[in-house]
Amino acid sequence: MSQLIEESIVDGVAHVTLCRPDAYNSLSMELMTALTEALVNYDSDESVRVVVIAGAGKGFCAGHDLKQMIAADSTEFNETTFKQCSTLMQTIVNLSVPVIAQVHGVATAAGCQLVASCDLAFAAQSARFGTPGVNIGLFCSTPMVALTRAVQPKHAMELLLTGQLIGAERAVEMGLINQHVEDETLNSHVASVAQLIASKSRKTLTIGKQAFNQQRNLTLESAYEHCSQVMVDNMQTDDAQEGIAAFIEKRHPKWRHS
């Protein structure tokens, strides 16, 4: 499955590229499995502090491999496909380090779900997004899970009910992506953001990402109670002690990532 993705780790940034360009990087069972395994490996790799997911060829990801699913002609295969997709998306959300989507071309259906599942997303000006399943009688129900957690309900329903593609500017307005940039600067822009994040303490990034996701569905009172304890625990880490000392002494911290 190694040919389905390309991987590299440089200065704390893990780059993983979906490599099915002839199929617009559609998420076959094999590709989803390969990507999930790569992410699990990054989770346990202390050298990785941020992950960037990109796509090869003309687009980011066109969703599930419908040709594979139709060819299988099996309810069991479809169940396995959507289970693997759910595992992949939850792996991204639960990963110890931030995950950035680097989007060009199209990100549709499960490809849009992939973008919505990432912690940050940056896109080329020409990128397009959508959940067009409704156009072929297959409502994008699993992409809906990620969308409704990334954007406002009416924005999610706009995408889901109309099946229309939106541009990068509208995607920013909806909150689906953080920013759009000129096509030719996408790589360098994402690289600069990733490197900025990678300069932080891995331990602190992990604590922060976990706390962010945990407090989202709590009541206001419970969220403050939970996050107050998170900060108390965070204060006891080596990197918090080092970071505070470095701030007071006006020097750059030397992270131990612990």
Secondary structure, DSSP 4 states (H G I P E B T S, - for coil): -GGGEEEEEETTEEEEEE--GGGTT-B-HHHHHHHHHHHHHHHH-TT--EEEEEE-TT-SB--B-HHHHHHHT-HHHHHHHHHHHHHHHHHHHH-SS-EEEEE-SEEETHHHHHHHHSSEEEEETT-EEE-GGGGGT---HHHHHHHHHHS-HHHHHHHHHH---EEHHHHHHHTSSSEEE-GGGHHHHHHHHHHHHHTS-HHHHHHHHHHHHHHTTS-HHHHHHHHHHHHHHHHTSHHHHHHHHHHHHTS-------
